[in-house]
Amino acid sequence: MTDNKPVTIICMKWGTKYGAEYVNKLYGMVKRNLTLPFQMVCFTDDGSGVNPNVVIKDLPPLDLPEGAPERGWNKLTTLQTGLGGLSGEALFLDLDVVIVDNIDELFSFPAEFAVIRDAKLTRSMIGNTSVYRFKIGRYDDVLQSFRKNFPQVQKDYRNEQAYLSDEVRKKGDLSFWPESWCPSYKYHCMKKWPFNYFQDSVIPEGAKVIIFHGHPEPSEAIKGITTKWYRPIRPTEWIKDYWRE
């Protein structure tokens, strides 16, 4: 960083899946693990109960056809020019991530667009958009193409991150964070079967932000709740040390 201008962190909250406490815990984790001056902005349809230090902005409309499956498509509105009156680079964080170490390097990592390499698709060029950094407005055309061609996009791509990764790759801008920085709880922290029956989950070496996709969610992992009989989870108490306001 060359000046003291605050870096920008954005998140999104819509619907009823995640309450204000998720935003507040994310803010707390950022504050404890970022030495750079920052502003955190939450785009939401309901800002009640959110920490007053978080800037609340209206959730940008995506204008999907009525009845279309959501699949995270709302994240694509972060690509619009003039997003919430913001400019420059921004770091997007999902509400259910757990920050376990300093994240300053997420802002200095050399890339036009940096994203996690999907843990399940390591041989592909598809990113997991739980954590991505981008220049606001640089990819507005990707959003406009999505809106214009939604029926075809829906046929060609399973979800928002597959579409976004492919479009950014076509521009030559796609980069992945170092593999150790953003591990998956499910695939990197939990022990593989059958060891997950009797060995606790751990924080992988070099981890900065642990991501949770599908199940378990952080609250489930803390309690050892599983939705898959073949993927038992031992209670993960250490998550509570990090995932807090």
C-alpha positions in Angstrom: 0.0 0.0 0.0 1.3 3.5 -0.9 -1.0 5.6 1.2 -3.2 5.5 4.2 -6.5 5.3 2.2 -8.6 2.6 3.9 -8.9 -0.7 2.0 -12.5 -1.8 1.3 -14.0 -5.1 2.4 -17.5 -6.0 1.2 -20.0 -8.6 2.1 -23.6 -9.4 1.2 -26.6 -10.5 3.3 -30.0 -11.2 1.8 -32.9 -13.4 2.8 -33.1 -15.1 6.2 -30.3 -17.7 6.1 -27.8 -15.4 7.9 -28.6 -12.9 10.6 -26.9 -9.7 11.6 -24.6 -11.7 14.0 -22.8 -13.1 10.9 -21.9 -9.6 9.7 -20.9 -8.6 13.2 -18.6 -11.6 13.6 -17.1 -11.0 10.2 -16.4 -7.4 11.2 -14.8 -8.5 14.5 -12.6 -11.0 12.7 -11.4 -8.5 10.2 -10.7 -5.9 12.9 -8.5 -8.4 14.8 -6.7 -9.7 11.7 -6.1 -6.7 9.5 -3.5 -4.0 10.4 -4.4 -1.8 7.4 -7.0 1.0 7.8 -10.3 -0.4 6.4 -13.9 0.2 5.7 -16.4 -2.6 5.7 -19.5 -2.4 3.6 -22.5 -4.7 3.8 -24.9 -4.8 0.9 -28.2 -6.1 2.3 -31.9 -6.1 2.2 -32.0 -5.8 6.0 -29.4 -3.9 8.0 -31.1 -4.1 11.4 -28.8 -5.2 14.2 -25.6 -4.8 12.2 -22.6 -3.2 14.0 -22.7 0.6 13.4 -19.1 0.5 12.3 -20.2 -1.4 9.2 -21.5 0.8 6.3 -24.9 -0.4 5.2 -25.8 -0.2 1.5 -28.9 -1.4 -0.3 -28.6 -4.7 -2.0 -28.1 -4.0 -5.7 -30.9 -5.5 -7.8 -29.9 -8.4 -10.1 -33.1 -8.5 -12.0 -33.3 -12.3 -12.4 -36.4 -13.7 -14.1 -39.1 -14.5 -11.5 -38.6 -18.1 -10.1 -35.0 -18.4 -11.3 -32.8 -20.4 -8.9 -30.6 -18.0 -6.9 -27.3 -20.1 -6.8 -25.4 -17.1 -5.5 -26.0 -15.1 -8.7 -26.5 -12.0 -6.5 -22.7 -11.8 -6.0 -22.4 -10.8 -9.6 -23.9 -7.4 -8.7 -20.5 -6.5 -7.1 -19.2 -6.2 -10.6 -21.2 -3.1 -11.5 -19.6 0.2 -12.1 -19.9 2.6 -9.2 -21.0 -0.2 -6.8 -22.5 1.6 -3.8 -20.5 4.7 -4.6 -17.2 2.8 -4.1 -14.1 2.7 -6.3 -10.7 1.0 -6.5 -10.1 -2.5 -5.2 -12.3 -4.4 -2.9 -12.1 -7.7 -1.1 -15.3 -9.7 -1.0 -15.8 -12.1 2.0 -18.6 -14.6 2.4 -20.5 -14.2 5.7 -19.6 -17.8 6.8 -15.8 -17.6 6.5 -13.6 -17.9 9.6 -10.5 -15.7 9.7 -7.7 -17.3 11.6 -4.7 -15.1 10.8 -3.6 -11.8 9.4 -5.1 -10.9 6.0 -3.0 -7.9 5.0 -1.5 -10.0 2.1 -4.9 -10.4 0.6 -4.5 -6.7 -0.5 -0.9 -6.8 -1.6 -1.0 -10.1 -3.6 -0.3 -9.2 -7.2 -3.4 -9.9 -9.3 -6.1 -8.1 -11.2 -8.7 -10.6 -9.9 -7.7 -13.1 -7.1 -9.9 -15.9 -6.0 -9.7 -19.3 -4.2 -9.1 -22.3 -6.4 -12.1 -24.5 -5.8 -11.0 -27.4 -3.6 -13.2 -29.9 -5.5 -12.1 -28.7 -8.9 -8.4 -28.3 -8.6 -7.7 -29.3 -12.2 -10.1 -26.7 -13.6 -9.9 -22.9 -13.7 -12.9 -22.4 -11.5 -12.6 -20.3 -8.4 -14.5 -20.4 -5.1 -15.8 -16.9 -4.5 -15.9 -17.1 -0.8 -12.9 -14.8 -0.9 -12.1 -12.7 -4.0 -10.4 -9.3 -4.7 -11.2 -7.2 -7.7 -11.3 -3.7 -9.1 -14.7 -2.2 -8.9 -16.2 -1.6 -12.3 -13.5 -3.5 -14.2 -15.9 -6.4 -14.9 -19.2 -4.5 -15.4 -19.5 -6.0 -18.9 -19.5 -9.5 -17.3 -22.5 -8.5 -15.3 -24.3 -6.9 -18.2 -23.7 -10.0 -20.4 -25.1 -12.1 -17.6 -28.3 -10.1 -17.5 -28.6 -10.1 -21.2 -28.0 -13.8 -21.7 -29.2 -15.3 -18.5 -31.1 -18.3 -20.0 -27.9 -19.4 -21.8 -25.7 -18.7 -18.8 -28.0 -20.8 -16.7 -27.6 -23.7 -19.2 -23.8 -23.4 -19.5 -22.8 -22.7 -15.9 -23.8 -24.4 -12.6 -23.5 -21.3 -10.5 -22.1 -17.8 -10.2 -18.5 -18.7 -9.4 -18.2 -21.0 -12.5 -19.5 -18.2 -14.8 -17.5 -15.5 -13.1 -14.3 -17.5 -13.2 -14.7 -18.3 -16.9 -15.4 -14.8 -17.9 -12.5 -13.3 -15.9 -10.2 -16.1 -17.3 -11.2 -15.1 -20.9 -9.9 -11.6 -20.1 -6.6 -13.0 -18.8 -7.1 -11.7 -15.3 -7.8 -14.8 -13.3 -5.4 -15.6 -10.5 -5.7 -17.9 -7.5 -4.6 -17.2 -4.0 -1.7 -19.3 -2.7 -3.3 -22.7 -1.9 -2.6 -22.6 1.8 -4.3 -19.2 2.4 -7.9 -20.1 2.1 -8.4 -23.8 3.0 -11.8 -25.5 3.1 -12.9 -26.7 6.5 -14.5 -29.8 4.9 -11.6 -30.8 2.7 -8.5 -29.4 4.5 -9.3 -29.1 8.2 -11.3 -32.3 8.8 -9.4 -35.6 8.8 -10.2 -38.0 6.0 -12.4 -41.1 6.7 -12.0 -43.1 8.9 -9.7 -40.8 10.9 -12.5 -38.2 11.2 -14.2 -40.5 13.7 -11.5 -40.0 16.3 -9.2 -37.2 15.3 -10.1 -33.5 15.7 -10.1 -31.0 12.9 -7.1 -28.7 12.7 -6.1 -25.4 11.2 -3.8 -26.1 8.3 -0.4 -24.4 8.2 -0.4 -21.1 6.5 -4.2 -20.7 6.7 -5.6 -17.1 6.8 -9.3 -17.6 6.0 -11.1 -20.9 6.4 -14.1 -21.3 4.1 -17.3 -23.3 4.7 -19.3 -24.4 1.7 -22.4 -26.5 2.1 -22.3 -28.3 5.4 -21.0 -28.1 8.0 -21.4 -24.4 8.6 -19.3 -22.9 11.4 -22.0 -23.3 14.0 -22.5 -26.9 13.0 -18.8 -27.6 13.1 -18.5 -26.2 16.6 -21.2 -28.6 17.8 -20.1 -31.6 15.7 -23.3 -31.6 13.7 -23.2 -33.5 10.5 -25.7 -33.9 7.6 -23.8 -36.8 6.1 -23.6 -40.2 7.8 -20.3 -40.9 6.1 -18.8 -37.5 7.2 -18.9 -37.5 11.0 -17.6 -34.3 12.6 -16.0 -34.1 16.0 -16.9 -30.9 17.9 -14.5 -28.2 16.8 -14.1 -25.9 19.8 -11.3 -23.8 18.3 -13.7 -22.2 15.8 -15.2 -20.2 18.7 -11.8 -18.6 19.4 -11.9 -16.9 16.0 -15.6 -16.7 14.9 -16.8 -14.0 17.3 -17.7 -10.4 17.4 
